[in-house]
Amino acid sequence: MISFFNEFISYLLLVIIMAAVAVCGVFTGKKLRDNKDAKAAAQTKAEE
């Protein structure tokens, strides 16, 4: 029974770490995209 809990906790930690990496990736991607859009908007305004 202890072996089951050890494996369960091991997989639970793995899933939590993977979810944290995914969330960080989403926020980083959103920030990079917002910066790119702002730069493109500033360049478009400068051309006008």
PyMOL commands that set and color helices and strands:
alter all, ss='L'
color gray80, all
select helices_A, chain A and resi 2-47
alter helices_A, ss='H'
color red, helices_A
deselect
rebuild
show_as cartoon
